[in-house]
Amino acid sequence: SYSDILIEREVLMQKYIHLVQIVETEKIAANQLRHQLEDQDTEIERLKSEIIALNKTKERMRPYQGNQEDEDPDIKKIKKVQSFMRGWLCRRKWKTIVQDYICSPHAESMRKRNQIVFNMVEAESEYVHQLYVLVNCFLRPLRMAASSKKPPISHDDVSSIFLNSETIMFLHEIFHQGLKARIANWPTLILADLFDILLPMLNIYQEFVRNHQYSLQVLANCKQNRDFDKLLKQYEANPACEGRMLETFLTYPMFQIPRYIITLHELLAHTPHEHVERKSLEFAKSKLEDLSRVMHDEVSDTENIRKNLAIERTIVEGCDILLDTSQTFIRQGSLIQVPSVERGKLSKVRLGSLSLKKEGERQCFLFTKHFLICTRSSGGKLHLLKTGGVLSLIECTLIEETDAS
């Protein structure tokens, strides 16, 4: 829609403004560094000439070195003071250079980049801890309970609820150890190769995300069992859970891929274009965005199929057209079917056998290809109209009456 496009345009404009600011900052930093290099080249030339002059002076004074032991004590004191002064001048000069760099935009950008990396390590540590609680406080105890004499839950239900969460925990433990090893080598920091290792294994998230809604449904069904519900509350009372429910821990992996994308976007915003890792980080971000897009589409398709099947089960006669995977649910609600009046006479009503003398409420479901019209019985069950209950939208014509009466 136009509003969505307008919102996307605003978002892209903000990104463009942000990138323009970064480019301007980098240009200013490059000019400052270029001036510093020119000043340093001049200083190097000056120091070279001083060294040549000093070497010549040393050569002239070499015959007199044998008499240094007999040198006047006052001369020694003067030389010592001169040595202290030269050291102090050198330190002051380097202190000025360091202070100028610390206050430069490039240094500020590097500080922000480092802070992003530190926050990423802390977030990864917290995420590994959450997965550890999920596996050790819920998954493994429930596996043992499923093997007991009177199991409150079956092994199939445990697999349906947790799926490959244990594999995800092992994967992120390896990634977290790699991050800590990189931080230990500070200030040398290389992250791109870690993402190169992580990316091929992130496909396991697709299966977890695809199964997430179903796992919550299975968990809700299992909670109907009092023994299981009582056991689960005991697990949730563990201090390590910090009062959080199992559903909360099952939801954490759903947000990890978007979190990586946001982190990489912020990291790239403060990474110079000539940085050795920039291309690798951009590649990792593009791969994660593609994976996130695929997972979003798969979740949408899975949710649509489950919604269609749920509606199909509520209709007593069933409805074969809802078994079409390309049939997308749009909305549902109640509509009033009224007798059609034409020139004072009641015209034939095509939709069902409704009496022409009164109105009737119909429960309607709108899909991308069909429109379902149902009646609700006194028991609350839905029945398709025998005539016109399933309308193919491709064969329908929408006529809008302009007469206000």
C-alpha positions as CSV (number, residue, x, y, z in Angstrom):
1,S,0.0,0.0,0.0
2,Y,1.0,3.6,-0.3
3,S,1.4,4.0,3.4
4,D,3.7,1.0,3.6
5,I,5.8,2.4,0.8
6,L,5.9,5.8,2.5
7,I,7.1,4.2,5.7
8,E,9.8,2.2,3.9
9,R,10.9,5.4,2.1
10,E,11.2,7.2,5.5
11,V,13.3,4.3,6.9
12,L,15.5,4.2,3.8
13,M,15.9,8.0,4.0
14,Q,17.0,7.8,7.7
15,K,19.5,5.1,6.7
16,Y,20.8,7.3,3.8
17,I,21.2,10.3,6.1
18,H,23.0,8.1,8.6
19,L,25.4,6.7,6.0
20,V,26.0,10.2,4.6
21,Q,27.0,11.4,8.1
22,I,29.4,8.4,8.5
23,V,30.9,9.2,5.1
24,E,31.5,12.8,6.0
25,T,33.0,11.8,9.3
26,E,35.4,9.4,7.5
27,K,36.4,12.1,5.0
28,I,37.3,14.5,7.9
29,A,39.2,11.8,9.7
30,A,41.1,10.9,6.4
31,N,42.1,14.5,5.9
32,Q,43.3,14.8,9.4
33,L,45.4,11.7,9.1
34,R,46.8,12.9,5.8
35,H,47.9,16.1,7.4
36,Q,49.4,14.2,10.3
37,L,51.3,12.0,7.8
38,E,52.7,15.0,6.0
39,D,53.8,16.6,9.3
40,Q,55.4,13.4,10.3
41,D,57.2,13.1,7.0
42,T,58.6,16.7,7.5
43,E,59.6,15.8,11.0
44,I,61.4,12.6,9.8
45,E,63.4,14.6,7.2
46,R,64.4,17.1,9.9
47,L,65.4,14.3,12.3
48,K,67.4,12.6,9.6
49,S,69.4,15.8,9.0
50,E,69.9,16.1,12.8
51,I,71.2,12.5,13.0
52,I,73.6,13.2,10.1
53,A,74.9,16.3,11.9
54,L,75.2,14.4,15.2
55,N,77.2,11.6,13.5
56,K,79.6,14.1,12.1
57,T,80.0,15.6,15.5
58,K,80.6,12.2,17.0
59,E,83.3,11.4,14.5
60,R,85.1,14.7,15.4
61,M,84.9,14.0,19.1
62,R,85.9,10.3,18.8
63,P,89.7,11.0,19.5
64,Y,88.7,12.6,22.8
65,Q,86.6,9.7,24.1
66,G,89.5,8.3,26.0
67,N,89.5,11.4,28.2
68,Q,85.8,11.1,29.2
69,E,86.8,9.6,32.5
70,D,88.7,12.8,33.2
71,E,85.7,15.0,32.2
72,D,84.8,17.9,34.4
73,P,82.0,17.0,36.9
74,D,80.1,20.2,35.9
75,I,80.1,19.0,32.3
76,K,78.6,15.7,33.4
77,K,75.9,17.5,35.3
78,I,75.1,19.7,32.3
79,K,74.9,16.6,30.0
80,K,72.6,14.9,32.5
81,V,70.2,17.9,32.6
82,Q,70.3,18.0,28.8
83,S,69.3,14.3,28.7
84,F,66.4,14.9,31.0
85,M,65.3,17.9,28.9
86,R,65.4,15.9,25.7
87,G,63.4,13.1,27.2
88,W,60.8,15.5,28.6
89,L,60.4,17.3,25.2
90,C,60.0,13.9,23.4
91,R,57.3,12.8,25.9
92,R,55.5,16.1,25.6
93,K,55.5,15.8,21.8
94,W,54.1,12.2,21.8
95,K,51.5,13.1,24.4
96,T,50.2,15.8,22.1
97,I,50.0,13.4,19.2
98,V,48.2,10.8,21.3
99,Q,45.8,13.4,22.7
100,D,44.9,14.6,19.2
101,Y,44.1,11.1,18.1
102,I,42.0,10.4,21.2
103,C,39.9,13.4,20.4
104,S,39.6,12.6,16.7
105,P,36.3,11.3,15.1
106,H,38.1,8.1,14.0
107,A,39.0,7.3,17.6
108,E,35.4,8.0,18.7
109,S,34.1,5.7,16.0
110,M,36.5,2.9,17.1
111,R,35.4,3.3,20.8
112,K,31.8,2.9,19.7
113,R,32.7,-0.2,17.6
114,N,34.6,-1.7,20.6
115,Q,31.6,-1.1,22.9
116,I,29.3,-2.9,20.4
117,V,31.6,-5.9,20.4
118,F,31.7,-5.9,24.2
119,N,27.9,-5.7,24.4
120,M,27.7,-8.6,21.8
121,V,29.9,-10.8,24.0
122,E,27.7,-10.0,27.0
123,A,24.5,-10.7,25.1
124,E,25.9,-14.0,23.8
125,S,26.9,-15.0,27.3
126,E,23.3,-14.3,28.5
127,Y,21.8,-16.2,25.6
128,V,24.0,-19.3,26.2
129,H,22.9,-19.2,29.9
130,Q,19.2,-19.1,28.8
131,L,19.8,-22.1,26.5
132,Y,21.6,-23.9,29.4
133,V,18.6,-23.4,31.7
134,L,16.2,-24.6,28.9
135,V,18.2,-27.8,28.4
136,N,19.2,-28.6,32.0
137,C,16.2,-27.4,33.9
138,F,13.5,-28.6,31.5
139,L,14.6,-30.8,28.5
140,R,16.8,-33.3,30.3
141,P,14.5,-33.7,33.4
142,L,11.5,-34.2,31.2
143,R,13.3,-36.9,29.2
144,M,14.0,-38.7,32.5
145,A,10.3,-38.3,33.5
146,A,9.2,-39.7,30.1
147,S,11.2,-42.9,30.9
148,S,9.7,-43.4,34.3
149,K,7.2,-46.1,35.3
150,K,4.2,-43.7,35.1
151,P,5.4,-41.0,32.6
152,P,3.5,-37.7,32.7
153,I,4.6,-37.0,29.2
154,S,5.7,-39.1,26.2
155,H,9.1,-39.0,24.5
156,D,7.4,-37.8,21.3
157,D,5.9,-34.8,23.0
158,V,9.2,-34.0,24.6
159,S,10.8,-34.0,21.1
160,S,8.0,-31.9,19.7
161,I,8.3,-29.3,22.4
162,F,12.1,-28.9,22.5
163,L,13.1,-30.2,19.0
164,N,16.8,-29.4,18.4
165,S,17.3,-26.8,21.2
166,E,20.1,-28.9,22.7
167,T,22.0,-28.7,19.4
168,I,21.5,-25.0,19.3
169,M,22.9,-24.7,22.8
170,F,26.1,-26.7,21.8
171,L,26.5,-24.4,18.7
172,H,26.3,-21.2,20.7
173,E,28.6,-22.5,23.4
174,I,31.3,-23.0,20.7
175,F,30.6,-19.5,19.2
176,H,30.7,-18.0,22.7
177,Q,34.1,-19.6,23.5
178,G,35.4,-18.3,20.2
179,L,34.3,-14.7,21.1
180,K,36.0,-14.9,24.5
181,A,39.2,-16.1,22.8
182,R,39.1,-13.1,20.5
183,I,38.6,-10.7,23.4
184,A,41.6,-12.3,25.2
185,N,43.8,-11.2,22.2
186,W,42.7,-7.5,22.6
187,P,43.5,-5.1,21.0
188,T,43.8,-7.4,18.0
189,L,40.1,-8.3,17.3
190,I,38.9,-10.4,14.3
191,L,35.3,-11.5,14.3
192,A,34.5,-12.3,10.6
193,D,36.0,-15.8,10.7
194,L,33.7,-16.7,13.6
195,F,30.7,-15.7,11.6
196,D,32.1,-17.7,8.7
197,I,32.0,-20.8,11.0
198,L,28.6,-19.9,12.4
199,L,26.7,-19.2,9.2
200,P,26.6,-22.7,7.7
201,M,25.2,-24.1,10.9
202,L,22.4,-21.6,11.4
203,N,20.0,-23.6,9.2
204,I,19.1,-25.6,12.3
205,Y,17.2,-22.5,13.4
206,Q,14.8,-22.9,10.4
207,E,13.6,-26.2,11.8
208,F,13.2,-24.7,15.3
209,V,11.4,-21.6,14.1
210,R,9.1,-23.7,11.8
211,N,8.2,-25.9,14.7
212,H,7.8,-23.2,17.4
213,Q,4.0,-22.6,17.2
214,Y,3.4,-26.4,17.1
215,S,5.7,-26.9,20.1
216,L,3.6,-24.3,22.1
217,Q,0.4,-26.1,21.1
218,V,1.8,-29.5,22.2
219,L,2.9,-27.9,25.5
220,A,-0.6,-26.4,26.1
221,N,-2.1,-29.8,25.4
222,C,0.3,-31.5,27.8
223,K,-0.6,-29.0,30.5
224,Q,-4.1,-30.5,30.6
225,N,-2.5,-33.4,32.4
226,R,-2.4,-32.5,36.1
227,D,0.7,-34.6,36.8
228,F,2.6,-32.9,34.0
229,D,1.4,-29.5,35.1
230,K,2.5,-30.1,38.7
231,L,5.9,-31.4,37.6
232,L,6.4,-28.4,35.2
233,K,5.6,-25.9,38.0
234,Q,8.3,-27.6,40.1
235,Y,10.8,-27.1,37.4
236,E,9.8,-23.5,36.9
237,A,10.3,-22.9,40.6
238,N,14.0,-23.5,40.2
239,P,16.0,-20.4,41.2
240,A,17.9,-20.6,37.9
241,C,14.6,-19.9,36.0
242,E,14.2,-16.5,37.9
243,G,10.4,-16.9,37.8
244,R,10.2,-17.4,34.0
245,M,8.0,-20.0,32.4
246,L,9.0,-22.7,29.9
247,E,7.2,-20.8,27.1
248,T,9.5,-17.8,27.7
249,F,12.7,-20.0,27.3
250,L,11.3,-21.6,24.1
251,T,10.8,-18.1,22.6
252,Y,14.4,-16.8,23.1
253,P,15.8,-18.6,20.0
254,M,13.2,-16.9,17.8
255,F,14.8,-13.5,18.3
256,Q,18.5,-14.5,18.0
257,I,18.9,-14.2,14.2
258,P,17.3,-10.6,14.2
259,R,19.6,-9.7,17.1
260,Y,22.7,-10.7,15.1
261,I,21.5,-8.7,12.1
262,I,21.0,-5.6,14.3
263,T,24.5,-6.0,15.9
264,L,26.2,-6.4,12.5
265,H,24.4,-3.4,11.1
266,E,25.6,-1.3,14.1
267,L,29.1,-2.8,13.8
268,L,29.3,-1.9,10.1
269,A,28.2,1.7,10.8
270,H,31.4,2.2,12.8
271,T,33.7,0.1,10.6
272,P,35.9,2.0,8.1
273,H,35.4,1.1,4.4
274,E,39.0,0.1,4.1
275,H,38.8,-2.1,7.2
276,V,40.1,-5.7,6.6
277,E,36.9,-7.2,8.0
278,R,34.3,-5.0,6.3
279,K,33.5,-7.3,3.3
280,S,33.3,-10.4,5.5
281,L,30.9,-8.6,8.0
282,E,28.8,-7.4,5.1
283,F,28.6,-10.9,3.7
284,A,27.6,-12.3,7.1
285,K,24.8,-9.6,7.4
286,S,23.4,-10.4,4.0
287,K,23.4,-14.1,4.7
288,L,21.6,-13.6,8.0
289,E,19.0,-11.3,6.4
290,D,18.3,-13.9,3.7
291,L,18.0,-16.6,6.4
292,S,15.7,-14.4,8.4
293,R,13.5,-13.7,5.4
294,V,13.2,-17.4,4.6
295,M,12.3,-18.2,8.2
296,H,9.7,-15.5,8.2
297,D,8.1,-16.8,5.0
298,E,8.1,-20.4,6.3
299,V,6.5,-19.3,9.6
300,S,3.8,-17.4,7.7
301,D,3.1,-20.4,5.4
302,T,3.0,-22.8,8.4
303,E,0.7,-20.5,10.4
304,N,-1.6,-20.1,7.3
305,I,-1.9,-23.9,6.9
306,R,-2.7,-24.4,10.6
307,K,-5.3,-21.6,10.5
308,N,-6.9,-23.2,7.4
309,L,-7.0,-26.6,9.1
310,A,-8.4,-25.1,12.3
311,I,-11.3,-23.5,10.3
312,E,-11.8,-26.8,8.3
313,R,-12.2,-28.7,11.5
314,T,-14.9,-26.3,12.8
315,I,-17.1,-27.0,9.7
316,V,-19.2,-30.2,10.3
317,E,-19.2,-31.2,6.6
318,G,-15.5,-30.3,6.1
319,C,-14.2,-28.2,3.2
320,D,-11.8,-29.6,0.6
321,I,-10.8,-26.2,-0.8
322,L,-9.1,-25.4,2.6
323,L,-6.6,-28.2,2.0
324,D,-5.0,-26.1,-0.8
325,T,-1.7,-24.8,0.6
326,S,-1.9,-21.7,-1.6
327,Q,-5.2,-20.7,-0.1
328,T,-4.4,-17.9,2.3
329,F,-6.8,-16.8,5.1
330,I,-7.6,-13.1,5.2
331,R,-10.4,-12.5,7.7
332,Q,-13.6,-13.8,9.2
333,G,-16.7,-12.4,10.8
334,S,-20.5,-12.3,10.8
335,L,-22.6,-10.8,8.0
336,I,-26.4,-10.2,7.8
337,Q,-28.1,-11.7,4.7
338,V,-31.1,-9.6,3.8
339,P,-33.9,-10.3,1.3
340,S,-33.3,-8.7,-2.1
341,V,-36.0,-6.3,-3.2
342,E,-36.5,-5.2,-6.8
343,R,-39.3,-2.9,-7.9
344,G,-41.4,-3.7,-4.9
345,K,-41.2,-7.5,-5.4
346,L,-39.0,-9.9,-3.6
347,S,-36.4,-11.3,-6.0
348,K,-34.8,-14.7,-5.8
349,V,-32.2,-15.1,-3.1
350,R,-29.3,-17.3,-4.4
351,L,-27.5,-17.8,-1.1
352,G,-29.1,-20.6,0.7
353,S,-32.7,-21.4,1.6
354,L,-33.2,-18.4,3.9
355,S,-36.7,-17.2,4.3
356,L,-37.4,-14.1,2.2
357,K,-39.4,-12.5,5.0
358,K,-36.6,-12.0,7.6
359,E,-32.9,-11.4,7.8
360,G,-30.4,-14.0,8.8
361,E,-26.8,-14.0,10.3
362,R,-24.1,-15.9,8.4
363,Q,-20.6,-16.7,9.6
364,C,-18.3,-15.9,6.7
365,F,-14.6,-16.7,6.0
366,L,-12.7,-14.7,3.4
367,F,-9.7,-16.4,1.7
368,T,-7.6,-15.3,-1.3
369,K,-9.4,-17.6,-3.7
370,H,-12.8,-18.4,-2.0
371,F,-15.5,-17.0,0.2
372,L,-17.2,-19.4,2.6
373,I,-20.7,-18.8,4.0
374,C,-21.8,-20.8,7.0
375,T,-24.8,-21.0,9.3
376,R,-24.3,-21.7,13.0
377,S,-26.6,-24.3,14.6
378,S,-28.1,-24.1,18.0
379,G,-25.2,-26.3,19.3
380,G,-22.7,-23.8,18.0
381,K,-21.4,-25.9,15.1
382,L,-20.9,-24.4,11.7
383,H,-22.6,-25.8,8.5
384,L,-21.8,-24.7,4.9
385,L,-24.8,-23.5,3.0
386,K,-26.0,-26.2,0.6
387,T,-26.3,-23.7,-2.2
388,G,-23.7,-21.0,-2.6
389,G,-21.7,-21.9,0.6
390,V,-18.4,-21.9,-1.3
391,L,-18.0,-19.0,-3.7
392,S,-15.0,-18.9,-6.1
393,L,-13.8,-15.3,-6.0
394,I,-12.4,-15.5,-9.6
395,E,-16.0,-16.0,-10.8
396,C,-17.5,-13.2,-8.7
397,T,-18.3,-9.7,-9.6
398,L,-18.5,-7.0,-7.0
399,I,-21.2,-4.4,-7.7
400,E,-21.3,-1.3,-5.5
401,E,-24.7,0.4,-5.2
402,T,-24.4,4.1,-5.3
403,D,-28.0,4.8,-4.4
404,A,-28.0,5.9,-0.7
405,S,-31.5,4.5,-0.2
